[in-house]
Amino acid sequence: MAIDLAAKTAVPADRSGGRPGGRAGRPARRRRTLIAYLFLTPFLALFVTFVIVPAVFGVWISLTNWSPFRDSQDFIGLKNYLDLFTPGSTTSADFWNAMRATGLFVVLSVPFLVVIPLFIAVLLNRRLRGATFFRTVFFAPYVLGVAIVGVIWSYVFDTQSGILNHLLSLLGLPGDTPWVVDTPWVWVSLVGVTVWWTAGLNTVIFLAGLKGINTDLYEAAALDGAGAARTFFSVTLPGLRPVMLFITTTTILASANMFGQSFLLTNGGPGNETRTAIMYIADQGLSQNNMAPASAMSYVLFAFLAIISVVNFRLQRERSEKAVS
C-alpha cells in the first residue's frame, strides 16, 4: 500500500530534463531576447541611419558620376576607382600624394603613441605618491577638442612670435625654427602635438591592462632572480598582448584618419606636404563637389586600413600562439 501511495503522489518528471533550454524555459528566453532587442533598438536605429545607409549610399555614388548639380546620375561602373590607379588622371597623383603623407604620419606617430604611453603606464602602475594626480594630468589633454588643440599650439609654434621659439632663444638656441611652415619641422610639430593630445588615452588603457596581470607572475619572476628588464619582457609584455593588439590597431586607424591637426596647424603645407588623405577627400567632396571620386577615394582608403588591421591581427595571433607553445 505504501508503494502504491508513493507512486500516485509522485511528481511527474520534467520531460525537458530540468534543462533551461527545455520547453518550459523557451517563453522566458524569448522574453529576455525581446527585451534585449528593445534596449538595443535606439542604438540600432542610429547605427543603421548614420552608418549603414551612408555606407551603402557612398558605394552607389562611387559607381556613378553623381553630382548635386545634375538632375540625373549615370552609372559608370568602376571608372572612379580605375582613375585613381591610372597615372595622368585628374585624381591619381594628388590622391597618392595624400596617401603618402598619411602613411608617413602613421609611421612617425604610431611608435610614439604606443611606446610612450606604455612606459608611462608602467611607471604609474607602481605604488607612487600622487599617482592618481599624474594619471589625471596625462589624460587631461585628451578631453580637449581638436579646435582648441590647434589654436593653442598655433600660438606655441608661430615662427615670429611663438612661445617655443622665444624660449629657445632665451636658452641660446636658434629661435627662428619654422615649426609649421617647412619640412621636416612640420612633421615634428604634427607628431608632437598628436602624442601630447592623445597619448593619455592609451596610457589609461595600458594601466587597465597592467592591473589585469596576475601578481603571482611577478613574485615568481622575482624568486627566479629576474631583473626589471627581464620581468618586463617575460611577464609584462606577454600579459599585455590583447591590450597591445587593441591599442596598436586603434592607433593606426586614428592616425590614418588624421585631419584636424594638419588642417589647423599647417593647412596641408608646405605645399601639399602634410595634406592627408582625409583632407584631400574632404576637399574634393565638399569644396570641389566631386562627390563620386571622393567616395571612391574613401573606399580605397578603407580597403587599405582593413588590410592593415587584418595583418596586424594575424601577426599578433601568431605571436600569441608561439608564446603559448
C-alpha positions as CSV (number, residue, x, y, z in Angstrom):
1,M,0.0,0.0,0.0
2,A,2.8,2.4,0.8
3,I,4.4,1.8,-2.5
4,D,1.2,2.4,-4.4
5,L,0.5,5.6,-2.5
6,A,4.0,6.9,-3.2
7,A,3.6,6.1,-6.9
8,K,0.3,8.0,-7.0
9,T,1.6,11.1,-5.2
10,A,4.9,11.3,-7.1
11,V,5.6,14.5,-9.0
12,P,5.7,13.8,-12.8
13,A,9.2,14.0,-14.2
14,D,10.2,17.1,-16.2
15,R,10.4,15.9,-19.8
16,S,12.9,18.6,-20.6
17,G,15.3,17.0,-18.1
18,G,15.3,20.2,-16.0
19,R,17.4,21.9,-18.6
20,P,17.0,25.7,-19.0
21,G,16.6,25.2,-22.7
22,G,13.5,23.0,-22.4
23,R,10.0,23.9,-23.5
24,A,9.2,25.5,-20.1
25,G,12.2,27.9,-20.5
26,R,11.5,28.9,-24.1
27,P,8.9,31.7,-23.3
28,A,11.2,33.2,-20.7
29,R,14.2,33.1,-23.0
30,R,12.2,34.6,-25.9
31,R,11.0,37.4,-23.5
32,R,14.6,38.1,-22.4
33,T,15.7,38.2,-26.1
34,L,12.8,40.6,-26.9
35,I,13.7,42.9,-24.0
36,A,17.4,42.9,-25.1
37,Y,16.4,43.9,-28.6
38,L,14.1,46.6,-27.3
39,F,17.0,48.2,-25.4
40,L,19.2,47.9,-28.5
41,T,16.6,49.5,-30.8
42,P,17.8,53.1,-30.3
43,F,21.4,52.2,-31.0
44,L,20.5,50.0,-34.0
45,A,18.3,52.8,-35.4
46,L,21.1,55.3,-35.1
47,F,23.7,52.8,-36.4
48,V,21.6,52.0,-39.5
49,T,20.7,55.6,-40.1
50,F,24.1,57.2,-39.8
51,V,26.5,54.2,-40.7
52,I,24.8,51.6,-42.8
53,V,22.7,53.8,-45.0
54,P,25.5,56.3,-45.7
55,A,27.9,53.5,-46.4
56,V,25.6,51.9,-49.0
57,F,24.8,55.3,-50.5
58,G,28.5,56.0,-50.7
59,V,29.2,52.8,-52.7
60,W,26.4,53.7,-55.1
61,I,27.8,57.3,-55.5
62,S,31.3,55.9,-56.2
63,L,29.9,53.9,-59.1
64,T,28.2,56.9,-60.8
65,N,29.1,60.4,-61.9
66,W,27.0,61.7,-59.1
67,S,26.9,65.5,-58.6
68,P,24.5,67.7,-56.6
69,F,24.1,69.9,-59.7
70,R,22.9,67.1,-62.0
71,D,19.3,66.2,-62.4
72,S,20.1,62.6,-63.3
73,Q,23.1,60.4,-62.3
74,D,24.7,58.0,-64.8
75,F,26.1,54.6,-63.8
76,I,29.8,54.5,-64.9
77,G,30.9,51.3,-63.0
78,L,34.5,51.3,-61.7
79,K,35.7,54.3,-63.6
80,N,36.2,56.4,-60.5
81,Y,38.3,53.6,-59.0
82,L,40.3,53.0,-62.1
83,D,41.1,56.7,-62.4
84,L,42.8,56.5,-59.0
85,F,45.2,53.8,-60.3
86,T,45.7,55.4,-63.8
87,P,48.7,57.8,-64.0
88,G,47.9,61.1,-65.5
89,S,44.2,61.1,-64.4
90,T,42.8,64.2,-62.7
91,T,42.8,62.5,-59.3
92,S,45.6,59.9,-59.3
93,A,48.7,62.0,-58.5
94,D,47.1,64.2,-55.8
95,F,45.4,61.2,-54.1
96,W,48.5,59.1,-53.8
97,N,50.5,62.1,-52.6
98,A,47.9,62.5,-49.9
99,M,48.1,58.7,-49.2
100,R,51.9,59.0,-48.9
101,A,51.5,61.9,-46.4
102,T,49.0,59.7,-44.4
103,G,51.4,56.7,-44.4
104,L,54.3,58.9,-43.3
105,F,52.3,60.3,-40.4
106,V,51.2,56.8,-39.4
107,V,54.8,55.5,-39.4
108,L,56.1,58.5,-37.5
109,S,53.3,58.8,-34.9
110,V,52.2,55.2,-34.0
111,P,55.5,54.0,-32.4
112,F,55.5,57.1,-30.1
113,L,51.8,56.6,-29.3
114,V,52.4,53.0,-28.2
115,V,55.9,53.1,-26.6
116,I,55.5,56.4,-24.6
117,P,52.1,55.5,-23.1
118,L,53.4,52.0,-22.2
119,F,56.4,53.5,-20.4
120,I,54.2,56.0,-18.5
121,A,51.7,53.3,-17.6
122,V,54.4,51.1,-16.2
123,L,55.7,53.9,-14.0
124,L,52.2,54.9,-12.8
125,N,51.4,51.3,-12.0
126,R,53.9,51.4,-9.2
127,R,52.9,52.5,-5.8
128,L,53.9,56.1,-6.0
129,R,52.7,59.1,-4.2
130,G,50.4,61.2,-6.3
131,A,49.9,58.5,-8.9
132,T,46.2,59.5,-9.3
133,F,47.2,63.1,-9.9
134,F,49.6,62.2,-12.6
135,R,47.1,59.9,-14.3
136,T,44.7,62.9,-14.5
137,V,47.5,65.1,-15.8
138,F,48.4,62.7,-18.6
139,F,44.8,62.1,-19.6
140,A,43.6,65.7,-19.3
141,P,44.7,66.8,-22.8
142,Y,42.6,64.1,-24.4
143,V,39.3,65.8,-23.3
144,L,40.2,68.9,-25.4
145,G,38.6,69.3,-28.8
146,V,40.9,69.4,-31.8
147,A,40.0,73.0,-32.5
148,I,41.2,74.0,-29.0
149,V,44.4,72.0,-29.5
150,G,45.0,73.6,-32.9
151,V,44.6,77.1,-31.5
152,I,46.8,76.5,-28.5
153,W,49.7,75.0,-30.5
154,S,49.4,77.5,-33.3
155,Y,50.4,80.2,-30.8
156,V,53.2,77.9,-29.4
157,F,54.7,77.1,-32.9
158,D,54.3,80.5,-34.5
159,T,57.7,81.3,-36.2
160,Q,57.7,85.1,-35.4
161,S,56.0,85.4,-32.1
162,G,55.6,81.8,-30.9
163,I,56.3,80.8,-27.3
164,L,58.5,77.9,-28.2
165,N,60.9,79.9,-30.3
166,H,61.1,82.6,-27.7
167,L,62.1,80.0,-25.0
168,L,64.7,78.5,-27.3
169,S,66.2,81.9,-28.0
170,L,66.4,82.6,-24.2
171,L,68.4,79.3,-23.9
172,G,70.8,80.4,-26.6
173,L,69.3,78.1,-29.2
174,P,68.0,79.0,-32.7
175,G,64.8,81.0,-32.2
176,D,63.5,81.0,-35.8
177,T,62.7,77.4,-36.3
178,P,59.8,77.1,-38.9
179,W,57.8,74.6,-37.0
180,V,54.6,74.7,-39.1
181,V,55.9,76.2,-42.4
182,D,58.8,74.0,-43.5
183,T,59.9,70.3,-43.6
184,P,60.9,68.3,-41.6
185,W,59.7,70.6,-38.8
186,V,56.1,70.3,-39.8
187,W,56.2,66.6,-39.2
188,V,57.9,67.1,-35.8
189,S,55.1,69.5,-34.9
190,L,52.2,67.3,-36.0
191,V,53.6,64.2,-34.3
192,G,54.5,66.1,-31.1
193,V,51.0,67.6,-30.9
194,T,49.3,64.3,-31.5
195,V,51.3,62.5,-28.9
196,W,50.7,65.2,-26.3
197,W,47.0,65.2,-27.1
198,T,46.1,61.5,-27.4
199,A,48.8,59.5,-25.5
200,G,46.8,59.9,-22.3
201,L,44.0,57.6,-23.6
202,N,46.5,54.8,-24.4
203,T,48.1,55.3,-21.1
204,V,44.9,54.7,-19.2
205,I,44.2,51.6,-21.3
206,F,47.6,50.2,-20.7
207,L,47.1,50.8,-16.9
208,A,43.9,48.8,-17.0
209,G,45.8,46.0,-18.8
210,L,48.6,46.1,-16.2
211,K,46.0,45.7,-13.4
212,G,44.8,42.5,-15.0
213,I,48.2,40.8,-14.9
214,N,48.4,38.2,-12.1
215,T,50.8,39.5,-9.4
216,D,51.9,35.9,-8.7
217,L,53.8,36.0,-12.0
218,Y,55.9,38.9,-10.8
219,E,56.6,37.2,-7.5
220,A,57.7,34.1,-9.4
221,A,60.0,36.2,-11.6
222,A,61.5,37.8,-8.5
223,L,62.2,34.4,-6.9
224,D,63.9,33.3,-10.1
225,G,66.2,36.3,-9.9
226,A,64.8,38.1,-12.9
227,G,65.7,41.8,-13.2
228,A,63.4,44.7,-14.2
229,A,64.1,44.3,-17.9
230,R,63.7,40.5,-17.9
231,T,60.5,40.8,-15.9
232,F,59.1,43.4,-18.3
233,F,59.8,41.3,-21.4
234,S,58.9,38.0,-19.9
235,V,55.8,38.9,-17.8
236,T,54.5,42.4,-18.6
237,L,54.6,42.3,-22.4
238,P,53.1,38.8,-22.7
239,G,50.3,39.8,-20.3
240,L,49.6,42.9,-22.3
241,R,49.2,41.2,-25.7
242,P,45.5,41.6,-26.1
243,V,45.7,45.2,-24.9
244,M,48.7,45.8,-27.2
245,L,46.7,44.5,-30.2
246,F,43.8,46.7,-29.4
247,I,45.9,49.9,-28.9
248,T,48.1,49.2,-31.9
249,T,45.1,48.7,-34.2
250,T,43.0,51.7,-33.0
251,T,46.1,54.0,-33.0
252,I,46.9,53.1,-36.6
253,L,43.3,53.7,-37.6
254,A,43.2,57.0,-35.7
255,S,46.5,58.2,-37.2
256,A,45.4,57.2,-40.7
257,N,42.3,59.4,-40.3
258,M,44.2,62.4,-39.0
259,F,42.6,65.6,-40.2
260,G,42.2,68.4,-37.6
261,Q,45.9,68.8,-36.6
262,S,47.1,69.2,-40.1
263,F,44.2,71.4,-41.2
264,L,44.6,73.8,-38.3
265,L,48.3,73.9,-37.8
266,T,49.8,73.6,-41.4
267,N,46.7,73.7,-43.7
268,G,48.3,70.9,-45.6
269,G,51.5,72.8,-46.2
270,P,54.2,73.5,-47.1
271,G,52.7,73.0,-50.5
272,N,50.7,69.7,-50.1
273,E,53.3,68.0,-48.0
274,T,51.1,67.4,-45.0
275,R,47.7,67.2,-46.8
276,T,46.4,63.8,-45.6
277,A,44.0,61.5,-47.5
278,I,41.1,62.6,-45.3
279,M,41.9,66.3,-46.1
280,Y,42.1,65.6,-49.9
281,I,38.8,63.6,-49.8
282,A,37.0,66.3,-47.9
283,D,38.3,68.9,-50.3
284,Q,37.2,67.0,-53.3
285,G,33.8,66.0,-51.9
286,L,32.8,69.1,-50.0
287,S,34.7,72.0,-51.6
288,Q,35.1,70.9,-55.2
289,N,31.7,68.9,-55.3
290,N,33.4,65.9,-56.8
291,M,31.4,63.5,-54.7
292,A,31.8,60.4,-56.9
293,P,35.6,60.4,-57.0
294,A,35.8,61.4,-53.3
295,S,33.6,58.4,-52.4
296,A,35.9,56.1,-54.4
297,M,38.9,57.5,-52.6
298,S,37.3,56.9,-49.2
299,Y,36.6,53.2,-50.0
300,V,40.2,52.7,-51.3
301,L,41.4,54.2,-48.0
302,F,39.0,51.9,-46.2
303,A,40.4,48.9,-48.0
304,F,44.0,49.8,-47.1
305,L,43.0,50.2,-43.4
306,A,41.1,46.9,-43.4
307,I,44.1,45.1,-44.8
308,I,46.4,46.6,-42.3
309,S,44.1,45.7,-39.5
310,V,43.8,42.1,-40.6
311,V,47.5,41.7,-41.0
312,N,48.0,43.2,-37.5
313,F,45.5,40.8,-36.0
314,R,47.2,37.8,-37.8
315,L,50.7,38.8,-36.6
316,Q,49.6,39.3,-33.0
317,R,47.7,36.0,-33.0
318,E,50.7,34.1,-34.4
319,R,52.9,35.7,-31.7
320,S,50.4,34.6,-29.0
321,E,50.3,31.0,-30.4
322,K,54.1,30.8,-30.4
323,A,54.3,32.1,-26.9
324,V,51.8,29.5,-25.7
325,S,53.5,26.7,-27.5
